[in-house]
Amino acid sequence: MTADEYGAHANISKSDMKKFLRQIDVMNDFLEFVNAPGAYHIAQDLKIQGIVESLATKLQKCKDDDDRQDMENIVFANILMGNLGDRVRAIRDMCDYIDASQHGDGEYVDEQLDIVEQVLEKLEDMPQDTAVSTEFIRDHVAADDDLKNEQKASNEKARTKAGNSKIKNGQVRSVHDSLSSLEGVDMALLSKLSPEQLDDMNAGLDRVLELAAKLKVKIENLQREL
């Protein structure tokens, strides 16, 4: 039975069927990452279904397969080290940090991929003919406090950087919001305002012009210094 046939049989829309198949692909990629293909009980023990759903959505925005694999591996390593906290929100934020790094200086991705390599080495460091288990991940991988703290520090630095960027973007947005507010004034209604309202509006505009002039001078001086 094909995916479309199964979807029709189970009354699942094509869009939902595609979404579920993407999630299954991510789940299988995770199990391949931990050297336990097909061991779905490990995914169940680690309770990663919500993470998989969020990650599958974020992966669609990656520009190529390399970025996709890097995002998956970084998230998978954080799952194994237990560094996701509020998981659904954390995964959304982490994917945003990864995306910003992939389109920026790459520092966060480089830091995290170095940790990924160390996590993979730990997964490979196990007796032959021994299957990976939840207990092995807990006791042999996640128990490395130094590596866990290194990963946490990298995440915290990325979180701070994202916060600073948000604050900076907010300065630009404030100017655009002010412009939008002024554009929202209906000049046809001005004649209906009372003298007191007109005086109040005029005083406000004087203050706007004063602040705008100071801001413009400051910006132009900074631009000349660049």
MARPARO-867951 format. One record per residue (C-alpha): residue in three letters; z, x, y. Coordinates in nm, 2 decimals. Example, Ala and Ser with C-alpha at 12.3 -4.5 7.8 and 13.67 -1.06 7.14 Angstrom:
["ALA", [0.78, 1.23, -0.45]]
["SER", [0.71, 1.37, -0.11]]
***
This chain:
["MET", [0.00, 0.00, 0.00]]
["THR", [-0.10, 0.14, 0.34]]
["ALA", [0.13, 0.14, 0.64]]
["ASP", [-0.07, -0.14, 0.80]]
["GLU", [-0.06, -0.34, 0.48]]
["TYR", [0.32, -0.29, 0.45]]
["GLY", [0.36, -0.39, 0.81]]
["ALA", [0.17, -0.71, 0.76]]
["HIS", [0.36, -0.78, 0.44]]
["ALA", [0.70, -0.72, 0.61]]
["ASN", [0.60, -0.89, 0.94]]
["ILE", [0.63, -0.57, 1.14]]
["SER", [0.40, -0.52, 1.44]]
["LYS", [0.16, -0.23, 1.44]]
["SER", [0.34, -0.07, 1.74]]
["ASP", [0.68, -0.10, 1.56]]
["MET", [0.53, 0.04, 1.24]]
["LYS", [0.40, 0.34, 1.43]]
["LYS", [0.74, 0.39, 1.58]]
["PHE", [0.91, 0.38, 1.24]]
["LEU", [0.66, 0.62, 1.10]]
["ARG", [0.73, 0.87, 1.38]]
["GLN", [1.10, 0.84, 1.31]]
["ILE", [1.04, 0.91, 0.94]]
["ASP", [0.83, 1.22, 1.03]]
["VAL", [1.12, 1.35, 1.25]]
["MET", [1.37, 1.28, 0.97]]
["ASN", [1.16, 1.47, 0.72]]
["ASP", [1.12, 1.76, 0.97]]
["PHE", [1.50, 1.78, 1.00]]
["LEU", [1.54, 1.80, 0.62]]
["GLU", [1.27, 2.07, 0.61]]
["PHE", [1.46, 2.26, 0.88]]
["VAL", [1.78, 2.26, 0.67]]
["ASN", [1.59, 2.36, 0.36]]
["ALA", [1.67, 2.03, 0.19]]
["PRO", [1.34, 1.83, 0.18]]
["GLY", [1.40, 1.48, 0.05]]
["ALA", [1.78, 1.50, 0.06]]
["TYR", [1.82, 1.19, 0.28]]
["HIS", [2.19, 1.17, 0.19]]
["ILE", [2.25, 1.48, 0.42]]
["ALA", [2.09, 1.29, 0.71]]
["GLN", [2.30, 0.99, 0.62]]
["ASP", [2.62, 1.20, 0.60]]
["LEU", [2.55, 1.36, 0.94]]
["LYS", [2.47, 1.01, 1.09]]
["ILE", [2.16, 1.13, 1.28]]
["GLN", [1.96, 0.80, 1.28]]
["GLY", [2.03, 0.73, 1.65]]
["ILE", [1.93, 1.09, 1.73]]
["VAL", [1.61, 1.06, 1.53]]
["GLU", [1.51, 0.75, 1.72]]
["SER", [1.57, 0.91, 2.06]]
["LEU", [1.41, 1.24, 1.97]]
["ALA", [1.10, 1.07, 1.82]]
["THR", [1.04, 0.90, 2.16]]
["LYS", [1.09, 1.22, 2.36]]
["LEU", [0.86, 1.42, 2.13]]
["GLN", [0.57, 1.20, 2.23]]
["LYS", [0.58, 1.35, 2.58]]
["CYS", [0.54, 1.71, 2.46]]
["LYS", [0.21, 1.87, 2.57]]
["ASP", [0.14, 2.04, 2.24]]
["ASP", [0.26, 2.11, 1.88]]
["ASP", [0.44, 2.43, 1.98]]
["ASP", [0.65, 2.25, 2.25]]
["ARG", [0.71, 1.97, 2.00]]
["GLN", [0.84, 2.21, 1.73]]
["ASP", [1.06, 2.40, 1.98]]
["MET", [1.22, 2.07, 2.10]]
["GLU", [1.28, 1.96, 1.74]]
["ASN", [1.43, 2.29, 1.63]]
["ILE", [1.66, 2.31, 1.93]]
["VAL", [1.79, 1.96, 1.88]]
["PHE", [1.83, 2.02, 1.50]]
["ALA", [2.03, 2.34, 1.56]]
["ASN", [2.26, 2.15, 1.80]]
["ILE", [2.31, 1.87, 1.54]]
["LEU", [2.41, 2.13, 1.28]]
["MET", [2.65, 2.30, 1.51]]
["GLY", [2.81, 1.97, 1.62]]
["ASN", [2.73, 2.02, 1.99]]
["LEU", [2.59, 1.68, 2.09]]
["GLY", [2.91, 1.49, 2.19]]
["ASP", [2.79, 1.14, 2.29]]
["ARG", [2.49, 1.17, 2.07]]
["VAL", [2.24, 0.92, 2.20]]
["ARG", [2.29, 1.02, 2.57]]
["ALA", [2.33, 1.39, 2.48]]
["ILE", [1.99, 1.39, 2.30]]
["ARG", [1.82, 1.23, 2.59]]
["ASP", [1.96, 1.48, 2.84]]
["MET", [1.90, 1.78, 2.61]]
["CYS", [1.53, 1.68, 2.57]]
["ASP", [1.50, 1.66, 2.95]]
["TYR", [1.65, 2.01, 2.98]]
["ILE", [1.40, 2.14, 2.72]]
["ASP", [1.11, 1.97, 2.89]]
["ALA", [1.21, 2.11, 3.23]]
["SER", [1.25, 2.45, 3.08]]
["GLN", [0.91, 2.43, 2.91]]
["HIS", [0.75, 2.34, 3.24]]
["GLY", [0.97, 2.59, 3.44]]
["ASP", [1.11, 2.93, 3.38]]
["GLY", [1.17, 2.89, 3.01]]
["GLU", [1.52, 3.03, 3.02]]
["TYR", [1.70, 2.75, 2.85]]
["VAL", [1.44, 2.72, 2.57]]
["ASP", [1.45, 3.10, 2.51]]
["GLU", [1.83, 3.09, 2.49]]
["GLN", [1.83, 2.80, 2.25]]
["LEU", [1.55, 2.94, 2.03]]
["ASP", [1.76, 3.26, 1.98]]
["ILE", [2.04, 3.04, 1.86]]
["VAL", [1.80, 2.85, 1.64]]
["GLU", [1.71, 3.18, 1.47]]
["GLN", [2.07, 3.25, 1.40]]
["VAL", [2.13, 2.90, 1.26]]
["LEU", [1.83, 2.94, 1.03]]
["GLU", [1.96, 3.27, 0.91]]
["LYS", [2.29, 3.10, 0.82]]
["LEU", [2.10, 2.84, 0.62]]
["GLU", [1.92, 3.10, 0.43]]
["ASP", [2.24, 3.30, 0.36]]
["MET", [2.35, 3.10, 0.05]]
["PRO", [2.35, 3.17, -0.32]]
["GLN", [2.02, 3.13, -0.50]]
["ASP", [1.97, 2.81, -0.69]]
["THR", [2.23, 2.63, -0.47]]
["ALA", [2.12, 2.32, -0.29]]
["VAL", [2.21, 2.28, 0.08]]
["SER", [2.48, 2.02, 0.12]]
["THR", [2.68, 1.86, 0.40]]
["GLU", [2.98, 2.07, 0.31]]
["PHE", [2.77, 2.39, 0.33]]
["ILE", [2.65, 2.30, 0.67]]
["ARG", [3.01, 2.22, 0.79]]
["ASP", [3.18, 2.52, 0.64]]
["HIS", [2.91, 2.79, 0.67]]
["VAL", [2.71, 2.69, 0.97]]
["ALA", [2.91, 2.47, 1.21]]
["ALA", [3.22, 2.68, 1.14]]
["ASP", [3.09, 2.98, 1.35]]
["ASP", [3.28, 2.93, 1.67]]
["ASP", [3.12, 3.21, 1.85]]
["LEU", [2.77, 3.07, 1.79]]
["LYS", [2.89, 2.72, 1.87]]
["ASN", [3.04, 2.84, 2.20]]
["GLU", [2.72, 3.03, 2.29]]
["GLN", [2.52, 2.72, 2.23]]
["LYS", [2.77, 2.51, 2.44]]
["ALA", [2.75, 2.76, 2.73]]
["SER", [2.37, 2.75, 2.73]]
["ASN", [2.38, 2.36, 2.74]]
["GLU", [2.63, 2.36, 3.02]]
["LYS", [2.42, 2.60, 3.23]]
["ALA", [2.12, 2.38, 3.18]]
["ARG", [2.33, 2.07, 3.27]]
["THR", [2.44, 2.23, 3.59]]
["LYS", [2.09, 2.34, 3.68]]
["ALA", [1.96, 1.99, 3.62]]
["GLY", [2.24, 1.85, 3.84]]
["ASN", [2.15, 2.09, 4.12]]
["SER", [1.79, 1.99, 4.10]]
["LYS", [1.88, 1.63, 4.11]]
["ILE", [2.09, 1.69, 4.43]]
["LYS", [1.80, 1.88, 4.59]]
["ASN", [1.55, 1.61, 4.51]]
["GLY", [1.79, 1.36, 4.65]]
["GLN", [1.75, 1.52, 5.00]]
["VAL", [1.38, 1.46, 4.99]]
["ARG", [1.43, 1.10, 4.86]]
["SER", [1.67, 1.02, 5.15]]
["VAL", [1.40, 1.09, 5.40]]
["HIS", [1.15, 0.87, 5.22]]
["ASP", [1.41, 0.60, 5.18]]
["SER", [1.47, 0.61, 5.55]]
["LEU", [1.10, 0.58, 5.62]]
["SER", [1.07, 0.29, 5.38]]
["SER", [1.36, 0.11, 5.55]]
["LEU", [1.19, 0.14, 5.89]]
["GLU", [0.86, 0.03, 5.75]]
["GLY", [1.04, -0.28, 5.62]]
["VAL", [1.12, -0.40, 5.97]]
["ASP", [0.90, -0.70, 6.05]]
["MET", [0.79, -0.66, 6.41]]
["ALA", [0.69, -1.02, 6.43]]
["LEU", [1.05, -1.11, 6.40]]
["LEU", [1.18, -0.89, 6.68]]
["SER", [1.11, -1.16, 6.94]]
["LYS", [1.36, -1.39, 6.76]]
["LEU", [1.65, -1.14, 6.79]]
["SER", [1.92, -1.18, 7.04]]
["PRO", [1.97, -0.93, 7.33]]
["GLU", [2.27, -0.79, 7.15]]
["GLN", [2.08, -0.74, 6.83]]
["LEU", [1.79, -0.57, 7.02]]
["ASP", [2.04, -0.34, 7.19]]
["ASP", [2.20, -0.26, 6.86]]
["MET", [1.86, -0.18, 6.70]]
["ASN", [1.75, 0.03, 7.00]]
["ALA", [2.07, 0.23, 6.98]]
["GLY", [2.01, 0.29, 6.61]]
["LEU", [1.66, 0.40, 6.67]]
["ASP", [1.78, 0.65, 6.94]]
["ARG", [2.01, 0.79, 6.68]]
["VAL", [1.73, 0.80, 6.41]]
["LEU", [1.50, 0.99, 6.66]]
["GLU", [1.78, 1.23, 6.74]]
["LEU", [1.86, 1.31, 6.38]]
["ALA", [1.49, 1.33, 6.28]]
["ALA", [1.42, 1.58, 6.56]]
["LYS", [1.71, 1.80, 6.45]]
["LEU", [1.60, 1.78, 6.09]]
["LYS", [1.24, 1.85, 6.17]]
["VAL", [1.33, 2.17, 6.37]]
["LYS", [1.55, 2.29, 6.08]]
["ILE", [1.27, 2.23, 5.83]]
["GLU", [1.01, 2.41, 6.04]]
["ASN", [1.24, 2.71, 6.09]]
["LEU", [1.29, 2.73, 5.72]]
["GLN", [0.92, 2.70, 5.65]]
["ARG", [0.85, 2.99, 5.89]]
["GLU", [1.10, 3.21, 5.69]]
["LEU", [0.93, 3.15, 5.36]]
***
